[in-house]
Amino acid sequence: MLTLRQRIQARRIARTCWVRSNNDPQQAELLFRSMPEMQAIDPALIILLVKLAIELWMYWQQHNISEPSSIPSEAEPGDWSGDESE
């Protein structure tokens, strides 16, 4: 399970890649995986981060969101409540 901090980092990177890819999920994934932040992370964690990013991209695509807010919406995938301890 991802911590809130990891989910926030994944969302920030996913948002950047989404905007840079012109809302193309496949291109966004390629960008996401090539981000410098991903190079020093355990491969198992990368899988979880990519999974969350894909869920966000699909949500943004379904809702025609080309430039997501920098602040997560409660409706977005990812559980942004922040009630867990890290």
SVG drawing of the C-alpha trace seen along z (x, -y; Angstrom):
<svg xmlns="http://www.w3.org/2000/svg" viewBox="-16 -23 34 29">
<polyline fill="none" stroke="black" stroke-width="0.4" points="0.0,0.0 1.2,-3.5 1.6,-6.1 -0.2,-9.5 3.2,-11.0 3.8,-8.5 0.3,-8.9 0.8,-12.7 4.2,-12.3 2.7,-9.9 -0.2,-12.3 2.2,-15.2 4.3,-13.3 1.2,-11.8 -0.3,-15.3 3.0,-16.6 3.1,-13.7 -0.6,-14.0 -0.2,-17.7 3.0,-17.1 1.5,-14.1 -1.5,-16.2 -3.8,-13.8 -2.5,-10.6 -2.4,-7.8 0.2,-5.7 2.6,-8.7 2.0,-9.8 3.0,-6.3 6.2,-6.4 7.0,-9.9 6.1,-8.7 8.4,-5.7 11.3,-7.8 11.1,-10.5 14.3,-10.9 12.2,-10.3 11.5,-6.7 15.1,-5.7 16.0,-5.2 12.8,-3.5 12.2,0.2 10.6,1.8 7.6,3.1 6.9,-0.4 7.1,-1.7 4.4,0.8 2.1,-0.7 2.9,-4.2 2.2,-3.5 -1.1,-1.8 -2.2,-4.9 -1.1,-7.1 -3.1,-5.1 -6.2,-5.3 -5.8,-9.1 -5.2,-9.4 -8.3,-7.3 -10.3,-9.4 -9.1,-12.6 -9.7,-11.3 -13.3,-10.2 -14.0,-13.6 -12.3,-15.6 -9.8,-17.1 -6.8,-18.3 -5.1,-20.2 -5.9,-18.8 -5.7,-21.0 -2.5,-20.8 -4.7,-19.8 -6.3,-16.4 -10.1,-16.2 -11.9,-13.9 -13.6,-12.2 -10.2,-11.2 -8.8,-7.7 -6.2,-7.6 -7.8,-8.2 -6.6,-11.8 -8.1,-11.9 -4.7,-11.9 -6.0,-10.0 -3.2,-7.3 0.0,-7.5 3.2,-7.4"/>
</svg>
